[in-house]
Amino acid sequence: MTDPMFPEPADASEEPGSADPTTADPTRAGSSRLGFVIRTDGAARGNPGPASLGAALYDLRRPDARDPRAEPDASISDYLGIQTNNVAEYTGTVRALELARDLGASEVHLLLDSKLIVEQLTGRWRVKDAKLIPLWSQARRTLGGFERWTAAHVPRAQNSVADALANEAIDRAHAGGEASVVRLPRAERT
């Protein structure tokens, strides 16, 4: 039985980042490959308005990596200043991908509540907004460095951790706090 969040492709051409569709599914708990399930969100109070991003990364080896209520292994909560919501959403995706890369991941599985980003990253929709083209390009370049990647749209209710991180960033910045808070996995902290 396949997982509905990570359906098995009929052939390698259907999954943009799949290196070899015949190998065992590395998204299952117990895999020795380093990878992350990534949930991101952007927030803008006004569009444009004060904006932020939230990203939650979950180690694929965890049995609850795809549980939307699980505590993330790493996270990002960044205030972005005045931006549009789509710029905030894309910036969150880019920052999360870069963090996963920097942590040594060989694969990532994006679970996003932004259908726009999912469809554009997978090539089903064109990027028309000039502000998003550089962010899309950066995301695609970073994705190209992973052995395997997927992107799936999830309901907003399944993205509450990333949403909370994004909203915390705006509230924290408006209270005079840090613009950016990045939490690394325990093994990466020094």
N, C-alpha and C positions, 0 to 999 in steps of 0.2 A: 504494500500500500504506500502510495506517495503522500508526502506532506503537501497540503493545499497551498502553503506559503512558498514552497519551493518545488513546483511541479517538475517532473523529469522531462527534459526536452526530447522531442522525437528524433532530432539529430543535432549535431554541434552547431549548425547555422542558426538554430532557433534561440540559443542562449549566448549572448554576446561575449561573456567572459569565460566560457567553459573551455578548459584546455583539453579534456578528454571525457566525453560523456559516458564512456564505458567503465570508468572507475567507480568504486564504492562512493556513496553519497557522503562527502566530507562535512556536511552540515549536521550530521548526527552526533549526539553526545558521545564522547569517548574517542573522537578523532584526534590524532596527534598533530595535525596541521594547525598552525596558528591562524585564526581568522576571527572575524567579528560579525555579529548581527548589529546593524547600525540603524537607529531611529533618530531622525532629526526633525526640527521644526523651526520655523521663523515666526516672529511676531512683529507687528507694526501697529502702534496705537495711532490710527490715522493712516492714510495710504497716499502719499508718504507720511511718515511720522516717526516718533521715537521707535527704533527697531532693535531687535536682538535675535540671537539664535540659541538654540539648545540642541545638544547632541548627546545621545546615550549609546555607549558601545558595550556589547555583551560578548564575552568569550564563547566561541562556538562549542567548546568542550563542555560547557555547562549544560546540564539537562534542562534548565529553565531559560536558555538563551533566547527563546522566542516568546517567552511569557511577557506580555506588555506591562505587567506589574512588577517584574523583577528589578532588583537593585542593579544598576549598571556597574561594570568593572572599571569603566573610564567615562568621563563626561566633560562636556564643554558648555559654558554658560557665558556668552559674550554680548556686550552692549555694542551696537553698531552706529549709533547716532541716528540721524534722519535718513531713512531709506524706505523703499517700497517693501511690501510683504514678500513679493517674489524674489527680490534681491536678498532679503533676509533668509528665505527658505533655501535658495541656492548657496548662499555663503555658508549656511549651516552644513549643507551636504559636502561642500568642498573642504571645510575645516575638519569634519569628521573623517573623510577619506584620507586626508593628510595625516591625521593622528593615527589612524589604523596603519597606514604605511610606515610611519615613524616607529610604531610599536613592533614592526616586523611581520605584519599580517601578510599571508599569501592569498587570502580570499576574503571577500566581504559580501554581505547580503543586506541590501538596503530595504528597509520597510518604512515607507514614507507616506504621509497623508497628503502629499502634494502630487496629484495625478499629473500635473504639468511636468514636473521634474522627471517622474518615472517615464512618461511617454517620450520626453525629449532625450533623456539619457539612453534609452533603448533604441532610438532612431525612428520611432513611429510617428512622432510629430516634429516639425521643424521649429527652430528657435528663431522667432521673428523680432523680439524685443532687443534692441541694440544694447541695453544695459545687461541683458542676461547672456549674450554671446560669449564674452570673456569668461564668465563663471562656468558656463556649459563646457567651453573648451578646456578649462582647467580641470573640471571634474572628469571629463573624458580622458585627458592625459593621465591623470592619477589612476583612474580605473584601469587603464592600459598596463599599468605596472603590476597588477594583481594577476595571479594565475587563473583565478575564477572570480566572477562577480555576478550578482543578480540584483534586480531592482523590482520591487512589487509595491503596488498601492495598497494601503490599509486604511480602514476607517479612522477618523480622528480620535475616537474613543480608545483606540489601541496605541495612541501616541502620547499619552498623558505625561509620561516622564519627561520626554523632550520638550513638550509644551510648557511644563512647569519650569524647566531649566531656562527656557527663553524668557518667560515672564519674570522669573527671579532676576535676570540680568537687567531688565529695564528698571525694576523696583530698586535693586541694589545701586545702580548708577544714579538714579534720581535722588537717592538718600546719601550720595557722596561716597559710595563704596567703590570697590574695584570694578573696572570695566570688563575684565576677563577673569574667569575662574576655570581652570582646567584641573580635573582630578584624574590622576594616572592609576593604573592597576597597582596593587600593593607591591608586587615584585619590581615595578619600575620606579618606585619612590625611593629617593635617597636622602 
